[in-house]
Amino acid sequence: MKMFQEEHLGVPLFCEGKMEERLTYKDYLKVTIPFMISTVTQPLLGAVNTGIMGHMDNAMYIAAVALGVILFNNMYWLFGFLRVATTVFSAQALGEQSKESTSLSFFRPLIIALFISAAFIIGYPWIFDYYASFMHPDPEVIALMADYTDILIWGAPFVLVNYVTLGWLMGQMMIRATMIMQISMNVLNIALSFLFVFGFDFGVKGVAWASLISQIYAFLVGLGAMYLVRERLDLTAHIWNALKRVKPFLSIMKVNTDLMLRTFCLLTINNLFAKAGSAMGSDVLATNAVILEIIFIMAYFTDGQANGVSVFTGKAFGKRDLVLWKDTLKISLQCLAVFVVIVEIVLGLFRNDVIMVMTSVPEIYTMALEYSHYLLLYPICAAVGLLLYGMYNGIGQTASIRNMMFIAVVFFVGMQELLIPPFGNDGVWMTYVLTYLLESIILVLFLPLAKKRFSLAV
């Protein structure tokens, strides 16, 4: 039971009153590193599935699973606010020491998650047909993608409930429980994928079953962690009556409108990117998928840092402490610079080996090497923007994130029209990394507005 108990990570982050000491690198890393480890597990399911298919004898397997992963990303990422919102409300309830608030912070988003997952399952046949028509891959790829998605759609309730469970546990400061939940899920997924694909020769269906079983396992682990702190929850008649009121549910959706719009824009970019690759054939689609999965791992490492930044900047804004906000920006950007340098060195030396882990299909491996320099360009262009996303989210300035993404989508569409005809798949990748560079520049330019927000809040 000790492994699931509430943690304070050894920093004066959640104490009342002003911090007596300036933010240090040690304080920052103690909070940020667990977030990085926990967050980077999220893209590993897709990366493992793509990587294992990359060792089959045909590029169509990679293409099919890659499109399947993007389809479920479209469905789930749009409602990623369930985890974010649950974390916020759970943390507020922890501060209030209110059993009613703590209970409602879990049950309200849980009900939303169940309704959304039911809608996904009911609407899946139409969602799949539209998506296949939009991407327009080869017929063989569509058939393999259906083998994958027909199984994984049944994981919708477990995935979305896991979002809520993770958010609630994080808000209750049970960081170790969330790490155990996510890391063990991915270890199980990797083991089962290897067993089902290479041991039982289940092919695409093997990685789908491995993912589904892993999602169910994570659901059970999350419930187990919550059972150990069940005294924090209550389901009295008063709670039931509170859950019947519609207005609080609408408030949860409204609070996250900007983040949903940001996610919608991000998904638009990812889908247009995949569609451009699909139009060039299964080999190009598979090659782009291999590189993109590696990029996602780097992006989620940075997103973990952004989560840490949002905690400190949120604390700074709550205290109206401009010094803490500046300290957080300074320390986080310096740590980010070190991270980017390390990534550049590792990929510069070992990118051939990293790609070999993802695929052994000769033509895909060769093509991935041809475009692997974009792996080096991506962190340089994208890292600052990804980090600052956490800062703007922390101080509640989500309108800046939304506006940035609106500009990014328009830029992405325009650059695709300009660069793909003369440069082909290089044009696809140039558009992708330039869009992330633009996002970083815009969020840097918005920094004076963030600073002004402190003075307006005083």
C-alpha positions in Angstrom: 0.0 0.0 0.0 2.9 2.3 0.7 3.7 2.6 -3.0 0.4 4.2 -3.8 0.3 6.7 -1.0 0.3 10.5 -1.3 3.6 12.0 -2.2 5.0 15.5 -1.8 8.2 14.9 -3.8 10.4 16.7 -1.2 9.7 20.3 -2.4 7.8 23.1 -0.8 5.5 23.2 -3.8 2.2 22.5 -2.1 2.7 24.3 1.2 0.6 27.3 2.0 2.0 30.8 1.9 5.0 32.1 0.0 8.0 29.9 -0.8 10.8 30.9 1.5 13.5 29.9 -1.1 13.9 30.6 -4.8 13.2 27.8 -7.2 16.2 25.6 -7.6 17.2 23.1 -10.3 16.8 20.3 -7.7 13.2 21.4 -6.9 12.4 21.7 -10.6 13.8 18.3 -11.6 12.2 16.5 -8.6 8.8 17.4 -10.0 9.6 17.3 -13.7 11.4 14.0 -14.0 8.5 11.9 -12.7 6.2 13.7 -15.1 8.6 13.0 -18.0 8.8 9.3 -17.2 5.0 9.1 -16.8 4.2 11.1 -19.9 6.5 9.4 -22.3 4.7 6.1 -21.8 1.7 7.5 -23.6 3.1 7.3 -27.2 4.8 3.9 -26.5 1.7 1.9 -27.3 1.6 3.3 -30.9 5.4 3.1 -31.2 5.6 -0.5 -30.1 2.8 -1.5 -32.4 4.4 0.3 -35.4 7.8 -1.1 -34.4 6.7 -4.7 -34.3 4.9 -4.3 -37.6 8.1 -2.8 -38.9 9.7 -6.2 -38.6 7.1 -8.0 -40.7 7.8 -8.8 -44.3 5.7 -6.0 -45.9 5.4 -2.3 -45.5 1.6 -2.5 -45.7 1.6 -3.8 -42.1 3.3 -0.7 -40.8 1.0 1.5 -42.9 -2.1 -0.2 -41.6 -1.2 0.0 -38.0 0.1 3.6 -38.4 -3.3 4.7 -39.8 -5.1 2.8 -37.0 -3.0 4.6 -34.4 -3.8 8.0 -36.0 -7.5 7.1 -36.0 -7.6 6.4 -32.3 -5.4 9.4 -31.6 -8.1 11.4 -33.4 -10.8 9.9 -31.2 -8.9 10.0 -27.8 -6.7 13.1 -28.0 -9.7 15.4 -28.5 -10.9 14.3 -25.1 -7.5 14.4 -23.4 -8.9 17.3 -21.4 -10.6 14.6 -19.2 -7.2 13.9 -17.6 -6.2 17.6 -17.4 -9.6 18.7 -16.0 -9.8 15.8 -13.5 -6.3 16.6 -12.3 -7.2 20.2 -11.6 -10.5 19.5 -9.9 -9.0 16.6 -7.9 -6.1 18.8 -6.7 -8.5 21.6 -5.7 -10.5 19.1 -3.8 -7.4 17.8 -2.0 -6.6 21.4 -1.0 -10.2 21.9 0.3 -10.0 18.6 2.2 -13.6 18.0 1.1 -14.8 14.5 0.6 -17.7 15.7 -1.5 -15.5 17.7 -3.8 -13.0 14.8 -4.0 -15.8 12.4 -5.0 -17.4 14.7 -7.5 -14.0 15.4 -9.1 -13.8 11.7 -10.0 -17.5 10.7 -10.7 -18.4 13.7 -13.0 -15.6 13.1 -15.6 -16.1 9.4 -15.2 -19.7 9.8 -16.4 -18.5 11.9 -19.3 -15.9 9.3 -20.2 -18.5 6.5 -20.3 -20.9 8.5 -22.5 -18.1 9.4 -24.9 -16.8 5.9 -25.1 -20.3 4.5 -25.8 -20.7 7.1 -28.6 -17.4 5.9 -30.1 -18.4 2.3 -30.1 -21.9 3.0 -31.6 -20.5 5.4 -34.2 -17.4 3.3 -35.0 -18.6 1.8 -38.4 -19.3 5.3 -39.7 -16.1 6.8 -38.2 -14.0 4.0 -39.9 -15.6 4.4 -43.3 -15.2 8.2 -43.3 -11.6 7.9 -42.1 -10.6 5.3 -44.7 -12.3 7.4 -47.4 -10.4 10.5 -46.3 -7.0 8.8 -46.1 -7.6 6.8 -49.2 -4.8 4.2 -48.7 -4.4 1.0 -50.8 -7.3 -1.5 -50.4 -5.0 -4.1 -48.8 -4.0 -1.5 -46.2 -7.7 -0.7 -45.4 -8.3 -4.4 -44.8 -5.4 -4.7 -42.4 -6.3 -1.5 -40.7 -9.8 -2.9 -40.1 -8.3 -6.0 -38.5 -6.5 -3.7 -36.0 -9.2 -1.1 -35.3 -12.1 -3.7 -35.1 -10.4 -5.1 -31.9 -9.1 -1.9 -30.4 -12.4 0.0 -30.5 -13.6 -2.1 -27.6 -10.8 -0.5 -25.5 -12.5 2.9 -25.7 -14.2 2.7 -22.3 -10.9 1.6 -20.6 -8.8 4.3 -22.3 -11.1 7.2 -21.4 -11.7 5.9 -17.9 -8.0 5.5 -17.5 -7.7 9.2 -18.4 -10.0 10.1 -15.5 -8.3 7.7 -13.1 -4.8 9.0 -14.0 -6.0 12.6 -13.6 -7.7 11.9 -10.3 -4.6 10.1 -8.9 -2.3 12.9 -10.1 -4.5 15.5 -8.5 -4.4 13.5 -5.2 -0.5 13.6 -5.5 -0.3 9.8 -6.0 2.5 10.2 -8.6 4.0 6.8 -7.9 0.7 5.1 -8.6 0.4 6.8 -12.0 3.9 5.8 -12.9 3.3 2.2 -12.0 0.0 2.2 -13.9 1.5 3.5 -17.1 4.9 1.9 -17.1 3.6 -1.6 -16.2 0.9 -1.3 -18.9 3.6 -0.6 -21.6 5.8 -3.4 -20.4 2.9 -5.8 -20.6 2.0 -4.4 -24.1 5.5 -5.0 -25.4 5.7 -8.5 -24.0 2.2 -9.5 -25.3 2.9 -8.0 -28.7 6.0 -10.0 -29.1 4.2 -13.1 -27.9 1.2 -12.7 -30.1 3.0 -11.6 -33.3 6.2 -13.6 -33.3 5.1 -16.5 -31.0 1.5 -17.1 -32.1 1.8 -15.5 -35.6 -1.4 -13.4 -35.0 0.0 -10.5 -37.2 -1.9 -7.2 -37.0 -4.6 -8.7 -34.8 -1.8 -9.7 -32.3 -0.7 -6.1 -31.6 -4.3 -5.1 -31.3 -5.1 -7.7 -28.8 -1.9 -6.9 -26.9 -2.9 -3.2 -26.7 -6.5 -4.0 -25.6 -5.4 -6.4 -22.9 -2.9 -3.8 -21.7 -5.6 -1.1 -21.6 -7.8 -3.4 -19.5 -4.9 -4.1 -17.2 -4.2 -0.4 -16.7 -7.8 0.1 -15.8 -7.7 -2.6 -13.2 -4.4 -1.2 -11.7 -6.0 2.2 -11.5 -9.0 0.9 -9.7 -6.7 -1.0 -7.3 -4.9 2.2 -6.5 -8.1 4.0 -5.9 -9.4 1.2 -3.7 -6.5 1.6 -1.4 -7.5 5.3 -0.8 -11.3 4.6 -1.0 -11.9 6.5 2.2 -11.4 9.7 0.2 -14.5 8.8 -2.0 -18.1 8.7 -1.1 -21.3 7.9 -3.0 -24.1 9.0 -0.7 -27.6 10.1 -1.8 -26.3 13.7 -1.6 -23.5 12.8 -4.1 -26.0 11.0 -6.4 -28.2 14.1 -6.4 -25.3 16.3 -7.3 -24.4 14.0 -10.2 -27.9 14.5 -11.6 -27.3 18.2 -12.2 -26.3 19.0 -15.8 -24.7 22.4 -15.3 -21.4 21.2 -13.6 -20.9 18.8 -16.6 -21.3 21.7 -19.0 -18.8 23.7 -16.9 -16.2 21.0 -17.3 -16.6 21.1 -21.1 -16.6 24.9 -21.2 -13.5 25.3 -19.1 -11.6 23.2 -21.6 -12.9 24.6 -24.8 -9.6 26.3 -25.8 -7.6 23.1 -25.1 -10.1 21.1 -27.2 -9.8 23.6 -30.1 -6.0 23.4 -29.7 -6.2 19.6 -29.9 -8.5 19.7 -32.9 -6.0 21.9 -34.7 -3.2 19.5 -33.8 -5.2 16.6 -35.1 -5.9 18.4 -38.3 -2.2 18.9 -38.9 -1.4 15.2 -38.1 -4.2 14.0 -40.4 -3.2 16.2 -43.3 0.4 15.0 -42.8 -0.7 11.4 -42.9 -3.0 12.0 -45.9 -0.1 13.5 -47.9 2.1 10.5 -47.2 -0.7 8.1 -48.0 -1.2 9.8 -51.4 2.4 8.8 -52.2 1.9 5.1 -51.6 2.2 2.6 -48.7 6.0 2.7 -48.6 6.1 6.5 -48.0 3.2 6.2 -45.5 5.1 3.5 -43.6 8.4 5.5 -43.7 6.7 8.6 -42.3 5.0 6.5 -39.6 8.4 5.1 -38.4 10.0 8.6 -38.2 6.8 10.1 -36.7 6.7 7.5 -33.8 10.3 8.5 -32.9 9.3 12.1 -33.0 6.3 11.4 -30.7 8.6 9.9 -28.1 10.8 13.1 -28.1 7.7 15.3 -28.1 6.2 13.5 -25.0 9.5 13.8 -23.1 9.2 17.5 -23.7 5.5 17.5 -22.8 6.5 15.9 -19.5 8.7 18.9 -18.8 5.8 21.1 -19.9 3.7 19.5 -17.2 6.2 20.3 -14.6 6.4 23.9 -15.9 2.6 24.2 -15.7 2.7 23.2 -12.0 5.3 25.8 -11.0 3.9 28.6 -13.2 0.4 27.8 -11.9 1.7 28.1 -8.4 3.4 31.4 -9.3 0.3 32.8 -10.8 -1.8 31.7 -7.8 0.7 33.6 -5.5 1.1 36.5 -8.0 4.8 35.7 -7.7 6.4 37.1 -10.9 9.9 36.1 -9.6 8.9 32.5 -9.3 7.4 32.7 -12.8 10.7 34.1 -14.2 12.8 31.5 -12.3 10.6 28.7 -13.7 11.1 30.0 -17.3 14.8 30.4 -16.8 15.4 27.0 -15.2 13.1 25.1 -17.5 14.5 26.6 -20.7 18.1 25.8 -19.6 17.1 22.2 -18.7 15.3 22.0 -22.1 18.5 23.2 -23.9 20.5 20.4 -22.2 17.8 17.9 -23.1 17.9 19.0 -26.8 21.7 18.8 -26.9 21.5 15.2 -25.5 18.9 14.2 -28.1 20.9 15.7 -30.9 24.0 13.8 -29.9 22.2 10.5 -29.4 20.3 10.7 -32.7 23.4 12.0 -34.5 25.3 9.0 -33.4 22.7 6.3 -33.3 19.8 7.2 -35.5 20.5 4.3 -37.8 20.2 1.9 -34.9 17.0 3.7 -33.6 15.4 3.3 -37.1 16.5 -0.4 -37.2 14.7 -1.0 -34.0 11.5 0.4 -35.6 11.8 -1.5 -38.9 13.8 -4.2 -40.7 12.0 -4.0 -44.0 14.8 -3.0 -46.3 13.0 -0.4 -48.5 11.4 1.3 -45.5 14.7 1.3 -43.5 16.5 2.9 -46.5 13.8 5.5 -47.0 13.7 6.3 -43.3 17.4 7.0 -43.3 16.9 9.3 -46.3 14.5 11.4 -44.2 16.1 10.9 -40.8 17.7 14.4 -40.8 14.2 15.7 -39.9 14.6 13.8 -36.6 17.5 16.2 -35.8 15.6 19.3 -37.0 12.4 18.6 -35.0 13.6 19.1 -31.4 15.4 22.3 -32.4 12.3 23.7 -34.0 9.6 22.3 -31.7 11.0 22.1 -28.1 10.5 25.7 -27.0 6.9 25.8 -28.2 6.1 22.5 -26.5 7.6 23.7 -23.2 5.9 27.1 -23.3 2.5 25.3 -23.9 2.8 24.1 -20.4 3.6 27.6 -19.1 0.5 29.2 -20.8 -1.6 26.4 -19.6 -0.3 26.8 -16.0 -1.3 30.5 -15.8 -4.6 29.9 -17.5 -3.8 31.8 -20.7 -5.1 29.1 -23.0 -6.4 31.6 -25.5 -2.8 32.2 -26.6 -2.4 28.5 -27.2 -5.7 28.4 -29.2 -4.7 31.4 -31.3 -1.3 30.0 -32.0 -2.8 26.7 -33.3 -5.2 28.6 -35.6 -2.3 30.3 -37.2 -0.3 27.1 -37.4 -3.1 25.2 -39.2 -3.4 27.9 -41.8 0.4 28.0 -42.2 0.5 24.2 -42.5 -2.1 24.1 -45.3 -0.4 26.8 -47.2 3.0 25.3 -46.9 1.8 21.9 -48.1 0.4 23.5 -51.2 3.7 25.4 -51.7 6.3 22.7 -50.9 4.8 19.3 -51.7 4.5 19.7 -55.5 8.2 20.5 -56.0 9.8 18.5 -53.2 7.4 15.5 -52.7 7.9 13.8 -49.3 10.6 16.3 -48.4 8.0 19.0 -48.8 5.7 17.1 -46.3 8.5 17.0 -43.7 9.6 20.6 -44.3 6.1 21.7 -43.8 5.9 19.7 -40.5 9.0 21.0 -38.9 8.5 24.6 -40.1 5.0 24.6 -38.6 6.5 23.6 -35.2 9.1 26.3 -35.6 6.4 28.8 -36.2 4.5 27.7 -33.1 7.6 28.2 -31.0 8.2 31.7 -32.4 4.6 32.7 -31.8 4.5 31.5 -28.2 7.8 33.4 -27.5 6.3 36.5 -29.0 3.2 36.1 -26.7 5.4 36.1 -23.5 4.9 39.8 -22.8 1.1 39.1 -22.6 1.9 36.3 -20.1 3.9 38.7 -18.0 1.2 41.4 -18.2 -1.3 38.8 -16.9 0.4 38.9 -13.6 0.1 42.6 -13.2 -3.6 42.5 -14.2 -4.2 39.8 -11.7 -2.8 41.8 -8.8 
